[in-house]
Amino acid sequence: MKRSLLAPIIFTRLLLHTVTALPLSITSPDVTVTRSYTLHGDGIDNNSICILNEVRPPRRDPNIEEDDVELYYPTTHRAFTFPDHHHHSNKLLDIRQTSFGCGRLGATVWPSAIALSCLLASSDDTKHFIEGKRIMELGSGCGLPSLVAKEVCDATNILATDYWEENNNAVDGQLSFGNTGGDRLVPKDLFGVNLAYNIGTDETASVRHLDWHDEMGIFRVATDFRPDMIIGSDLVYYPEDTPPLLQTLEMLLKAGGAKDALLISPLRPAYSERKALPEFRSQLEKGVLGDGCEVVMDEFEMVGMGMNDDEERHNFLRIRVHSHGDGENA
């Protein structure tokens, strides 16, 4: 296993031409690989699999002023390279992470986001669902999958969504979600600013605050953006979010007219499996999304090989949903 994963590391160090998709504040890319990720499993096409390489983050231009996120919170960067088959080179994507005080659970790039990004960039079939399409990400966090859909997979429009404080309706970082009957830590308002920074908001990419417990808010987003495909990683975290998340998916598929959804959730290491996942999985198997939706679930493994041959392994549940309906407002 180690020998097969070392080849991409050596190859990437020799690459001289790199296509960059970085904020203007970043200069001098360094393509020295620190970790190389590959996917394995019965449902993974090894002939078209993407090798995602993590590289040392580019240096920041000292002449660029800090924004509010950097002014109020500590930040770090992670950078990844993806094969750009159109230009026969690599595309470098830079992601800024913030602190737990700002982003809470969405402050850093989780393994699930890396695995979803690999899936998006690796399969020709998956790229077909993204290229030229409108893609909406749920629970975007730092936004790596949205950035991959935009810069690597050539989506027409990207909407990255997540939940954070707004309108001064939180006290000490705690906020009630819908009618769950309890409070929990949620990201600060600058978390949304960091997400917008990462995906590079422009006429093709935007960020929106989204509360799964707000049925009318979900309906507005569904009918305003009208996504072709929904993506998300590690969404099934809190048990009380399972019903509203399922309702959100159903509304995006029906009222929003989305045809497909690709979600992944961690299974192993054991500590990473979410307590809410069994119920979420059970509801999908029972057909909670309706007769017009076909749900296929399988498992795969992501192997990350470090530059010192240190290995990490993560197992995920992949959930693919296809809607055969036309949408309520199509």
Sequence and secondary structure as in RCSB ss.txt:
>XXXX:A:sequence
MKRSLLAPIIFTRLLLHTVTALPLSITSPDVTVTRSYTLHGDGIDNNSICILNEVRPPRRDPNIEEDDVELYYPT
THRAFTFPDHHHHSNKLLDIRQTSFGCGRLGATVWPSAIALSCLLASSDDTKHFIEGKRIMELGSGCGLPSLVAK
EVCDATNILATDYWEENNNAVDGQLSFGNTGGDRLVPKDLFGVNLAYNIGTDETASVRHLDWHDEMGIFRVATDF
RPDMIIGSDLVYYPEDTPPLLQTLEMLLKAGGAKDALLISPLRPAYSERKALPEFRSQLEKGVLGDGCEVVMDEF
EMVGMGMNDDEERHNFLRIRVHSHGDGENA
>XXXX:A:secstr
 HHHHHHHHHHHHH   EEEE  TTEES    EEEEEEEESTTS TTS   EEEE   EE TTS   HHHHHS  
EEEEEEEEETTTTEEEEEEEEE  HHHHGGGSS  HHHHHHHHHHHH HHHHHHHTTSEEEEES TT HHHHHHH
HTS  SEEEEEE    TT  BTTEEE TTSS EEE   THHHHHHHHHHT BTTEEEEE  TT HHHHHHHHHHH
  SEEEEES   SGGGHHHHHHHHHHHHHTS   EEEEEEEEESGGGS TTHHHHHHHHHTTTT TTEEEEEEEE
EEEEEETTS EEEEEEEEEEEEE S  TT 
